[in-house]
Amino acid sequence: MEGMMTIYAPSPINMHIGSRVRMRRRLTDLTPEWFAEQIGISVLQLNKFEIGEEPIGPTQLLVASKVLSVSPTYFFEQEKTQALTMTGIMSPVIKALFATKDREKPR
């Protein structure tokens, strides 16, 4: 097992928040270079945040909300009237897991 690399799937919540950051950044026509500089991170780090590979820290999220002219809660919204919940985010993942288990019945 030496030399093997463990691969982790991005968290659905990190992916959701990151996609909201990217969507708003693009809607406001901000380049990744300029935006990353404004929130004090590298472009590579911004890319990791936006794809959900790494969680964005609360400080960067707060600064991002100011730069993007949105409330910090914007990043957690699923729809305009519905706040982000573990159930809402995890529902498709849970359904996919159960669908996989159903197909793997013993012979």
C-alpha positions as CSV (number, residue, x, y, z in Angstrom):
1,M,0.0,0.0,0.0
2,E,3.0,2.2,0.2
3,G,3.0,5.0,-2.5
4,M,-0.8,4.8,-3.0
5,M,-2.6,8.0,-3.1
6,T,-6.0,8.5,-1.5
7,I,-8.5,10.4,-3.7
8,Y,-11.2,12.3,-1.9
9,A,-14.5,13.4,-3.6
10,P,-15.3,17.1,-3.1
11,S,-17.9,17.9,-0.5
12,P,-21.3,18.7,-2.0
13,I,-21.5,21.8,0.2
14,N,-18.0,23.0,-0.9
15,M,-19.1,22.4,-4.5
16,H,-22.3,24.4,-4.0
17,I,-20.6,27.3,-2.3
18,G,-17.8,27.3,-4.9
19,S,-20.2,27.3,-7.8
20,R,-22.1,30.2,-6.3
21,V,-18.8,32.2,-6.0
22,R,-17.9,31.4,-9.6
23,M,-21.3,32.2,-10.9
24,R,-21.4,35.6,-9.2
25,R,-17.8,36.4,-10.2
26,R,-18.6,35.7,-13.8
27,L,-21.9,37.6,-13.7
28,T,-20.1,40.6,-12.4
29,D,-17.4,40.2,-15.1
30,L,-14.5,39.9,-12.7
31,T,-11.3,38.0,-13.9
32,P,-10.1,35.2,-11.7
33,E,-6.7,37.1,-11.3
34,W,-8.3,40.3,-10.0
35,F,-10.9,38.6,-7.8
36,A,-8.3,36.3,-6.2
37,E,-6.1,39.3,-5.4
38,Q,-9.0,41.1,-3.8
39,I,-9.8,38.3,-1.4
40,G,-6.1,37.6,-0.7
41,I,-5.5,34.2,-2.4
42,S,-3.8,32.8,-5.5
43,V,-5.7,32.1,-8.7
44,L,-4.9,28.4,-8.1
45,Q,-6.5,28.5,-4.7
46,L,-9.6,30.3,-6.2
47,N,-9.9,27.6,-8.8
48,K,-9.9,24.9,-6.0
49,F,-12.5,26.9,-4.1
50,E,-14.8,27.3,-7.1
51,I,-14.8,23.6,-8.0
52,G,-15.3,22.5,-4.4
53,E,-11.9,20.8,-4.1
54,E,-11.1,22.8,-1.0
55,P,-13.4,24.7,1.3
56,I,-13.3,28.5,1.2
57,G,-12.5,30.0,4.6
58,P,-15.0,32.2,6.4
59,T,-12.7,35.2,6.1
60,Q,-12.3,34.8,2.4
61,L,-16.1,34.2,2.0
62,L,-16.9,37.4,3.9
63,V,-14.5,39.4,1.8
64,A,-15.8,37.7,-1.4
65,S,-19.4,38.7,-0.4
66,K,-18.3,42.3,-0.2
67,V,-16.3,42.3,-3.4
68,L,-19.2,40.6,-5.2
69,S,-21.8,42.9,-3.6
70,V,-23.9,40.1,-2.1
71,S,-24.8,39.0,1.4
72,P,-22.7,36.1,2.8
73,T,-25.9,34.0,2.9
74,Y,-26.0,34.3,-0.9
75,F,-23.4,31.5,-1.1
76,F,-25.6,29.1,0.8
77,E,-28.9,29.6,-1.1
78,Q,-30.3,26.9,-3.2
79,E,-33.2,29.0,-4.4
80,K,-34.1,32.6,-3.5
81,T,-36.4,31.4,-0.7
82,Q,-34.7,28.2,0.4
83,A,-31.6,28.1,2.6
84,L,-28.9,25.5,2.0
85,T,-29.5,22.4,4.1
86,M,-27.6,19.1,4.4
87,T,-30.8,17.3,3.4
88,G,-31.2,19.4,0.2
89,I,-27.5,19.1,-0.8
90,M,-27.1,15.5,0.2
91,S,-30.4,14.2,-1.2
92,P,-29.1,13.4,-4.8
93,V,-26.0,11.8,-3.3
94,I,-28.0,9.6,-1.0
95,K,-30.4,8.6,-3.8
96,A,-27.4,7.7,-6.0
97,L,-25.9,5.6,-3.2
98,F,-29.1,3.7,-2.6
99,A,-29.6,3.2,-6.4
100,T,-26.1,1.6,-6.5
101,K,-26.8,-0.7,-3.5
102,D,-30.1,-1.8,-5.2
103,R,-28.2,-2.9,-8.3
104,E,-25.6,-4.8,-6.3
105,K,-27.9,-7.6,-4.9
106,P,-26.2,-10.9,-4.1
107,R,-26.5,-13.6,-6.7
